[in-house]
Structure formats: C-alpha cells, structure tokens
Amino acid sequence: FGESTLDLVGFGVTERFEGEAARAAAFDESLARTDGVDTDDNAADFTSQEPTPQHSTGDVEDQDDLGELSSQLSSGSSR
C-alpha cells in the first residue's frame, strides 16, 4: 500500500484490506477498532457497533446535532 500507509481498514467488497476485510456495517452502524487491537487482520480487529461520533480530541459529539445535520443533508438545506 506504500511506505506512507500506517494502517488501513478495508470492509465489505474491497480489494484493499489487511488480512481479511472487515464485514460491512449496516446503515445505522459504524466500524470500530476493538480496544486498540491491531493484528493486521481487519476482520479480527474491527467490529460493528452503534455509532459514537468523535472529533480529534476524542470527545463524543452530541447525537442531536448529528441528527439535525443528517436531516439537512438529505433535504438539501443548509444553515
């Protein structure tokens, strides 16, 4: 994948993954690394779960704000 690639996750139908591809998450799920595990096998390292949006500081985003954003994006409106 190149010398600058530190890590990656491939899921669903893809040609790029480590070991085995992780299973694709359902539309209302996200993929998460299991407790920081990195065995170089995406199927073993990632599990699907309820989304827990975070920004770079690790603080969990307010779910209400995300629901509003999702509604705006699907309707084509903006603030």
C-alpha positions in Angstrom: 0.0 0.0 0.0 3.0 2.2 0.1 5.6 3.3 2.6 3.5 6.2 3.9 0.5 4.0 4.9 0.5 3.4 8.6 -2.8 1.5 8.9 -6.0 0.9 7.0 -9.4 -0.7 7.3 -11.0 -2.4 4.3 -14.6 -3.6 4.7 -17.3 -5.1 2.6 -16.4 -5.6 -1.1 -12.9 -4.1 -1.4 -9.5 -5.1 -2.8 -7.6 -3.2 -0.1 -7.5 -4.6 3.5 -5.2 -6.2 6.0 -5.6 -9.9 6.4 -9.3 -10.3 5.8 -11.7 -7.5 5.1 -14.0 -6.5 8.0 -17.7 -7.1 7.5 -19.6 -4.1 6.1 -21.5 -2.3 8.8 -25.3 -1.8 8.4 -26.5 1.7 7.5 -27.1 2.5 11.2 -23.8 1.1 12.5 -20.1 2.1 12.3 -16.9 0.1 12.4 -14.7 0.4 15.5 -11.3 -1.0 16.3 -11.6 -3.5 19.2 -9.8 -2.0 22.2 -6.9 -0.7 20.2 -6.1 -4.2 18.8 -4.0 -4.3 15.6 -3.3 -7.8 14.4 -3.1 -6.7 10.8 -6.4 -8.5 10.1 -9.3 -6.2 9.6 -11.9 -8.9 10.2 -10.4 -9.6 13.6 -9.6 -6.0 14.6 -12.9 -4.2 13.7 -16.4 -4.8 14.9 -19.7 -3.1 14.0 -21.4 -1.1 16.7 -23.8 1.8 17.3 -22.1 5.0 16.0 -20.2 7.0 18.6 -19.1 10.1 16.6 -16.0 11.8 18.0 -13.7 14.6 16.9 -9.9 14.6 17.1 -9.9 15.3 20.9 -11.9 12.1 21.5 -15.0 13.9 22.9 -18.2 12.3 21.8 -20.3 14.6 19.6 -23.9 15.5 20.6 -26.2 13.0 18.8 -29.0 15.6 18.4 -26.7 17.9 16.4 -25.8 15.0 14.1 -29.4 14.0 13.5 -30.2 17.6 12.5 -27.2 17.7 10.1 -28.3 14.4 8.6 -31.8 15.8 8.0 -30.4 18.9 6.4 -28.1 16.9 4.1 -30.9 14.6 3.0 -33.3 17.5 2.3 -30.6 19.6 0.6 -30.9 22.5 3.0 -28.2 24.3 5.0 -28.0 26.7 7.9 
